[in-house]
Protein backbone atom coordinates (compact mmCIF):
# COMPACT_ATOMS: atom_id res chain seq x y z
CA UNK A 1 0.00 0.00 0.00
CA UNK A 2 2.77 2.45 0.89
CA UNK A 3 5.51 1.02 -1.28
CA UNK A 4 4.32 2.44 -4.60
CA UNK A 5 4.17 -0.83 -6.50
CA UNK A 6 4.11 -4.57 -6.10
CA UNK A 7 7.83 -4.75 -6.89
CA UNK A 8 8.56 -2.09 -4.28
CA UNK A 9 6.59 -4.02 -1.69
CA UNK A 10 8.54 -7.17 -2.49
CA UNK A 11 11.85 -5.29 -2.15
CA UNK A 12 10.83 -3.89 1.23
CA UNK A 13 9.76 -7.35 2.40
CA UNK A 14 13.15 -8.79 1.45
CA UNK A 15 15.00 -5.97 3.20
CA UNK A 16 12.85 -6.29 6.33
CA UNK A 17 13.51 -10.03 6.38
CA UNK A 18 17.28 -9.53 6.14
CA UNK A 19 17.31 -6.86 8.87
CA UNK A 20 15.17 -8.90 11.25
CA UNK A 21 17.18 -12.06 10.64
CA UNK A 22 20.33 -10.13 11.54
CA UNK A 23 18.68 -8.86 14.71
CA UNK A 24 17.53 -12.36 15.67
CA UNK A 25 21.13 -13.51 15.44
CA UNK A 26 22.27 -10.55 17.55
CA UNK A 27 24.08 -8.84 14.69
CA UNK A 28 24.24 -5.15 13.87
CA UNK A 29 22.05 -5.09 10.73
CA UNK A 30 23.93 -2.15 9.22
CA UNK A 31 27.35 -3.78 9.65
CA UNK A 32 26.04 -7.13 8.40
CA UNK A 33 24.36 -5.72 5.29
CA UNK A 34 27.30 -3.42 4.47
CA UNK A 35 29.74 -6.34 4.62
CA UNK A 36 27.50 -8.73 2.69
CA UNK A 37 26.77 -6.21 -0.06
CA UNK A 38 30.45 -5.28 -0.34
CA UNK A 39 31.41 -8.95 -0.71
CA UNK A 40 28.80 -9.47 -3.43
CA UNK A 41 29.58 -6.29 -5.38
CA UNK A 42 33.35 -6.73 -5.20
CA UNK A 43 33.15 -10.34 -6.38
CA UNK A 44 34.89 -11.55 -3.22
CA UNK A 45 32.05 -14.04 -2.69
CA UNK A 46 31.17 -16.10 -5.75
CA UNK A 47 27.65 -17.28 -6.58
CA UNK A 48 28.34 -20.81 -5.32
CA UNK A 49 29.47 -19.35 -1.95
CA UNK A 50 26.37 -17.27 -1.16
CA UNK A 51 25.40 -19.64 1.66
CA UNK A 52 28.40 -18.23 3.55
CA UNK A 53 26.62 -14.86 3.70
CA UNK A 54 23.58 -16.14 5.58
CA UNK A 55 23.41 -14.41 8.96
CA UNK A 56 24.20 -17.51 11.04
CA UNK A 57 27.13 -18.55 8.83
CA UNK A 58 28.44 -14.99 8.64
CA UNK A 59 28.33 -14.68 12.44
CA UNK A 60 30.12 -18.01 12.94
CA UNK A 61 32.85 -17.03 10.46
CA UNK A 62 33.39 -13.69 12.23
CA UNK A 63 33.59 -15.44 15.61
CA UNK A 64 36.10 -17.94 14.21
CA UNK A 65 38.15 -15.14 12.62
CA UNK A 66 38.23 -13.26 15.93
CA UNK A 67 39.51 -16.37 17.74
CA UNK A 68 42.23 -16.96 15.16
CA UNK A 69 43.34 -13.31 15.36
CA UNK A 70 43.56 -13.43 19.17
C-alpha positions in Angstrom: 0.0 0.0 0.0 2.8 2.5 0.9 5.5 1.0 -1.3 4.3 2.4 -4.6 4.2 -0.8 -6.5 4.1 -4.6 -6.1 7.8 -4.7 -6.9 8.6 -2.1 -4.3 6.6 -4.0 -1.7 8.5 -7.2 -2.5 11.9 -5.3 -2.2 10.8 -3.9 1.2 9.8 -7.4 2.4 13.2 -8.8 1.4 15.0 -6.0 3.2 12.8 -6.3 6.3 13.5 -10.0 6.4 17.3 -9.5 6.1 17.3 -6.9 8.9 15.2 -8.9 11.2 17.2 -12.1 10.6 20.3 -10.1 11.5 18.7 -8.9 14.7 17.5 -12.4 15.7 21.1 -13.5 15.4 22.3 -10.5 17.6 24.1 -8.8 14.7 24.2 -5.1 13.9 22.1 -5.1 10.7 23.9 -2.2 9.2 27.4 -3.8 9.6 26.0 -7.1 8.4 24.4 -5.7 5.3 27.3 -3.4 4.5 29.7 -6.3 4.6 27.5 -8.7 2.7 26.8 -6.2 -0.1 30.5 -5.3 -0.3 31.4 -9.0 -0.7 28.8 -9.5 -3.4 29.6 -6.3 -5.4 33.4 -6.7 -5.2 33.2 -10.3 -6.4 34.9 -11.5 -3.2 32.0 -14.0 -2.7 31.2 -16.1 -5.8 27.7 -17.3 -6.6 28.3 -20.8 -5.3 29.5 -19.3 -1.9 26.4 -17.3 -1.2 25.4 -19.6 1.7 28.4 -18.2 3.6 26.6 -14.9 3.7 23.6 -16.1 5.6 23.4 -14.4 9.0 24.2 -17.5 11.0 27.1 -18.5 8.8 28.4 -15.0 8.6 28.3 -14.7 12.4 30.1 -18.0 12.9 32.8 -17.0 10.5 33.4 -13.7 12.2 33.6 -15.4 15.6 36.1 -17.9 14.2 38.1 -15.1 12.6 38.2 -13.3 15.9 39.5 -16.4 17.7 42.2 -17.0 15.2 43.3 -13.3 15.4 43.6 -13.4 19.2 
